[in-house]
Amino acid sequence: MSSSKINIFITGATGYIGGSVLERLLKHPDAANFNISALVRSADKAKVLETQFGVKAVVGSHADFDKLEALAKEADVVLSCADSDDLPAMEAIFKGIKARFERTGIKPILIHTSGTGLITDEAKGLFATEKIWHDSRPEEIGSLPDDAFHRNVDLPIVTADKEGWLLGYIVLPSTIYGLASGKLFETGHFNRRSAQIPLLIKMSIARGQAGMVGQGKAIWNSVHIDDTADLYLVVFNAALAGRENVPHGRDGMYYAENGEHTWYDLCKTIAKELSSYGVGTDKPTTFSDEELLNAVGNLAAANLALGSNSRARGEQARKLGWKPKYTTEDLFKSIKAEVETSLRK
């Protein structure tokens, strides 16, 4: 890696994924050569990042398109770790990246967070699929309709890469689990929790009984937050070192997964832990459509997030050097801490 300074702009820096990635950037062997900037909503969080961790923090939101553009314009690498589907924010980032390319003639690197929600079906917990998707086979993702989940941002990245003014790499995490850890999270200003599992627990506590979508028969992959963040660093290091020689654009999809679970087995584990605290029985029952709608705001989205099939194999991610350590057994072990955290709220 070059000894010259590398300008890095990260979105979602105080979030679950972004904070975990930033934690690793700050510990990187080349960290002294990084100028890291972030856009954060809170002045308090900005102060923590700047005074305790040396990160240039600009206060603003992803609706502040001028700030997104300006920060991206100065970046050699953009790590997009916030809302996967915020196209207006990404278009502002694109403007900055393209301006930088036009000024320097060097393609900036964009590493974007998508997700295996891209390959979900409409099982609604009623069946398991045999269909498995592979990141080593770009034609598989290429066969998806343009209106598939996350494609509204993924496709413009692929197009920009093809047009030649950025190098695009897309990370697709499955169900992420585990409480995020590290010095950033010890400040109390960063989100330590994922989305799907805490949502299931919250809904279950609210109804006094662990629940599931349908019969819980559908299957998803899972991946620990530490393994997820490690993959971003693997892609980051490879992209800086190999650039065009590392699969990018249409070919640059990297599934983050290391194990599978049925929703029933996951929800049964939640039920067991909740029942040990006097909340319901140790077997999940089916959420009503009304419960799903109230919790998520959109019934179709709730069924996709908590009752669909999404089975992937991160072959290309592993070929790049990613070595996940945590397994499905660790997923189930993590539920106890998640339940305890939810009950304390």
C-alpha positions in Angstrom: 0.0 0.0 0.0 1.3 3.5 -0.8 2.8 5.6 1.9 1.0 8.7 0.6 -2.2 9.7 2.5 -5.4 8.0 1.5 -8.6 10.0 1.9 -11.5 7.9 3.1 -15.1 9.0 3.5 -17.5 6.8 5.4 -21.2 7.1 5.7 -23.1 5.4 8.6 -20.0 5.8 10.8 -21.9 5.8 14.1 -24.0 2.8 13.0 -23.8 -0.9 13.5 -21.9 -1.8 10.3 -20.2 1.6 9.7 -19.0 1.8 13.3 -17.6 -1.7 13.1 -15.8 -0.9 9.8 -14.5 2.4 11.2 -13.2 0.6 14.2 -11.1 -1.6 11.9 -9.9 1.3 9.8 -8.6 3.0 13.0 -6.7 -0.2 13.9 -5.4 -0.8 10.3 -1.6 -1.2 10.0 -1.7 1.8 7.6 -4.0 3.9 9.8 -1.4 6.6 10.1 -1.7 7.1 6.3 -5.5 7.5 6.4 -7.4 10.8 6.5 -10.9 9.6 7.5 -14.0 11.8 7.2 -17.6 11.1 8.2 -21.0 12.7 8.0 -22.9 12.4 11.3 -26.2 13.8 12.5 -25.2 14.7 16.0 -22.8 17.4 17.1 -22.0 15.3 20.2 -21.1 12.3 18.1 -19.0 14.5 15.8 -17.1 15.8 18.8 -16.4 12.2 20.0 -15.1 11.2 16.6 -12.9 14.2 16.3 -11.5 14.5 19.8 -11.1 10.9 20.7 -10.5 9.2 17.3 -9.1 11.9 15.0 -11.9 11.5 12.4 -13.0 14.6 10.6 -16.7 14.7 11.3 -19.1 16.9 9.5 -22.5 17.4 11.1 -25.4 16.8 8.7 -27.8 14.2 7.3 -28.0 12.2 4.1 -30.4 14.8 2.9 -27.6 17.3 2.9 -26.6 16.5 -0.7 -24.0 19.3 -0.9 -22.1 18.0 2.1 -22.2 14.4 0.7 -20.9 15.6 -2.7 -18.2 17.7 -1.1 -16.9 14.9 1.1 -17.0 12.4 -1.7 -15.2 14.8 -3.9 -12.1 14.7 -1.6 -12.1 10.9 -1.2 -9.9 8.2 -2.7 -12.3 5.6 -1.1 -15.9 6.0 -0.2 -17.4 3.4 2.2 -21.2 3.5 2.0 -22.4 1.9 5.2 -25.7 3.7 5.8 -29.1 3.2 4.1 -28.7 0.7 1.3 -31.6 2.1 -0.7 -31.1 5.9 -0.5 -30.7 6.7 -4.1 -30.7 10.5 -3.8 -27.9 10.4 -1.3 -25.9 8.0 -3.5 -26.5 10.3 -6.5 -24.9 13.2 -4.5 -22.0 10.9 -3.7 -21.7 10.0 -7.4 -21.4 13.7 -8.2 -18.5 14.1 -5.9 -16.8 10.9 -7.1 -17.2 11.8 -10.7 -15.8 15.3 -10.1 -12.8 13.8 -8.4 -12.2 11.4 -11.3 -12.4 14.3 -13.8 -9.9 16.3 -11.7 -7.4 13.5 -11.0 -7.9 10.9 -13.8 -7.9 8.2 -11.1 -11.0 6.1 -10.4 -12.1 6.5 -6.8 -13.1 3.3 -5.0 -16.7 2.9 -3.8 -17.5 0.1 -1.4 -21.3 -0.1 -0.9 -23.5 -1.9 1.5 -26.4 -3.9 -0.1 -27.8 -7.1 1.3 -29.1 -10.6 0.6 -32.6 -9.1 0.8 -31.8 -8.8 -2.9 -32.4 -12.5 -3.4 -35.5 -13.0 -1.2 -38.7 -14.6 -2.2 -42.3 -14.5 -1.0 -42.3 -17.6 1.1 -43.9 -15.9 4.1 -42.5 -18.6 6.3 -44.4 -21.4 4.6 -41.6 -23.2 2.7 -37.9 -23.6 2.3 -36.3 -23.2 -1.1 -33.5 -25.2 -2.7 -32.3 -22.1 -4.7 -28.8 -21.0 -3.6 -27.1 -17.9 -5.1 -23.4 -17.5 -5.6 -21.3 -14.3 -5.7 -18.9 -16.0 -8.0 -21.6 -16.2 -10.7 -22.5 -12.6 -11.7 -25.0 -13.8 -14.2 -27.2 -15.0 -11.3 -27.6 -11.5 -9.8 -27.7 -10.2 -13.4 -30.9 -12.2 -13.9 -32.8 -10.4 -11.2 -35.4 -7.8 -12.2 -34.4 -4.2 -11.9 -37.0 -3.6 -9.3 -35.7 -6.3 -6.9 -34.8 -5.1 -3.4 -31.7 -2.9 -3.2 -31.3 -2.8 -7.0 -32.3 0.8 -7.1 -28.8 1.7 -5.8 -26.8 -1.4 -6.8 -27.6 -1.0 -10.5 -26.4 2.7 -10.8 -23.2 1.6 -9.1 -22.7 -1.1 -11.7 -23.5 1.4 -14.5 -21.0 4.0 -13.1 -18.3 1.3 -12.9 -19.0 0.3 -16.5 -18.8 4.0 -17.6 -15.3 4.0 -16.1 -15.3 6.8 -13.5 -15.3 4.6 -10.3 -14.5 1.2 -9.2 -17.6 -0.3 -7.5 -17.6 -3.1 -5.0 -20.8 -4.2 -3.3 -21.0 -6.1 0.0 -24.2 -8.1 0.6 -24.6 -9.1 4.3 -27.2 -11.7 5.3 -28.8 -11.7 8.8 -26.1 -9.9 10.9 -25.9 -10.8 14.5 -23.9 -10.1 17.6 -23.4 -7.0 19.7 -20.8 -4.7 18.1 -17.7 -4.1 20.2 -14.6 -1.9 20.4 -13.5 1.5 21.6 -15.9 3.4 19.4 -18.9 1.5 20.9 -17.6 1.9 24.4 -18.3 5.6 24.2 -22.0 4.9 24.2 -22.5 7.0 21.0 -22.7 4.2 18.5 -25.4 1.7 17.6 -24.3 -1.8 18.8 -27.3 -3.7 17.5 -28.5 -5.2 14.2 -32.0 -4.9 12.7 -33.8 -8.3 12.1 -33.1 -10.1 15.4 -33.8 -7.1 17.7 -37.0 -6.4 15.8 -38.2 -10.0 16.3 -37.4 -9.8 20.0 -39.1 -6.4 20.4 -42.3 -7.6 18.6 -42.2 -10.8 20.8 -41.9 -8.8 24.0 -44.7 -6.5 23.0 -47.2 -9.4 22.5 -45.9 -11.4 25.5 -45.0 -14.4 23.3 -42.2 -15.1 20.8 -43.4 -15.0 17.3 -42.5 -15.9 13.7 -43.8 -15.3 10.2 -46.0 -18.2 9.0 -44.6 -21.5 10.0 -40.9 -20.3 10.1 -39.9 -22.8 7.4 -37.9 -20.4 5.2 -34.1 -20.3 5.4 -31.7 -17.4 5.6 -27.9 -17.1 6.0 -26.3 -15.4 8.9 -23.0 -13.6 9.6 -21.5 -12.2 12.7 -20.9 -8.4 12.9 -17.1 -9.0 13.3 -16.9 -11.2 10.3 -19.0 -8.7 8.3 -16.7 -5.8 9.1 -13.7 -8.0 8.4 -15.1 -8.5 4.9 -15.2 -4.8 4.2 -11.6 -4.5 5.2 -10.7 -7.5 2.9 -12.4 -5.7 0.0 -10.8 -2.4 1.0 -7.3 -3.8 1.1 -7.7 -5.8 -2.1 -9.2 -2.8 -4.0 -6.4 -0.5 -3.0 -3.8 -3.0 -3.9 -5.3 -4.6 -7.0 -7.8 -2.0 -8.2 -8.9 -3.1 -11.7 -7.7 -6.7 -11.1 -10.1 -7.2 -8.3 -13.7 -8.2 -9.4 -15.7 -4.9 -9.5 -18.8 -3.5 -11.1 -21.1 -6.3 -12.3 -18.6 -8.9 -11.1 -17.9 -7.1 -7.8 -20.6 -8.6 -5.6 -19.5 -10.1 -2.2 -21.9 -12.1 -0.1 -21.3 -12.0 3.7 -22.6 -15.3 5.1 -21.3 -18.2 7.2 -24.1 -20.6 8.1 -27.9 -20.9 7.6 -30.9 -21.0 9.9 -34.6 -21.5 9.5 -36.7 -18.7 10.9 -38.4 -21.3 13.2 -35.1 -22.4 14.8 -34.1 -18.8 15.3 -37.5 -17.8 16.7 -37.6 -20.9 18.9 -34.3 -19.8 20.4 -35.8 -16.4 21.1 -38.8 -18.1 22.7 -36.7 -20.2 24.9 -34.7 -17.2 26.2 -37.8 -15.0 26.7 -39.6 -17.7 28.5 -36.7 -18.0 31.0 -37.6 -14.4 31.9 -41.3 -15.2 32.2 -42.3 -13.9 28.8 -44.5 -16.5 27.0 -43.8 -20.1 26.3 -40.7 -21.7 24.8 -42.3 -22.2 21.4 -43.0 -19.4 18.9 -46.5 -18.7 17.5 -47.4 -17.0 14.2 -47.5 -13.2 14.0 -50.7 -11.9 12.6 -50.6 -9.6 9.6 -51.7 -6.8 11.8 -48.8 -7.3 14.1 -46.3 -7.4 11.2 -47.9 -4.2 9.7 -47.8 -2.3 13.0 -44.2 -3.3 13.6 -42.7 -2.6 10.2 -45.2 -0.3 8.5 -45.4 -2.4 5.3 -46.7 -6.0 5.3 -44.7 -7.1 2.2 -41.5 -5.7 3.7 -42.1 -7.5 7.0 -42.7 -10.8 5.2 -39.5 -10.3 3.2 -37.4 -9.3 6.2 -38.6 -12.0 8.6 -40.2 -14.8 6.6 -38.5 -15.1 3.2 -35.8 -17.4 1.9 -32.4 -15.9 1.2 -29.7 -18.5 0.6 -26.2 -17.4 -0.7 -22.7 -18.6 -0.9 -19.8 -16.1 -0.5 -17.4 -18.0 -2.7 -15.8 -14.9 -4.3 -15.6 -13.2 -0.8 -13.6 -16.2 0.5 -11.4 -16.3 -2.7 -10.5 -12.7 -2.0 -9.2 -13.8 1.4 -12.2 -13.5 3.8 -12.1 -16.0 6.6 -15.3 -15.8 8.7 -14.9 -17.4 12.1 -18.5 -17.5 13.6 -21.1 -20.2 12.7 -24.8 -20.8 13.1 -24.1 -22.2 16.6 -22.7 -18.7 17.5 -25.9 -17.1 16.1 -28.1 -19.1 18.5 -25.7 -18.4 21.4 -25.9 -14.7 20.7 -29.7 -14.6 21.3 -29.3 -14.6 25.1 -27.4 -11.3 25.1 -29.8 -9.8 22.6 -32.8 -10.7 24.8 -31.2 -9.4 27.9 -30.4 -6.1 26.1 -34.0 -5.8 24.9 -35.5 -6.5 28.3 -33.3 -3.8 29.9 -34.8 -1.1 27.5 
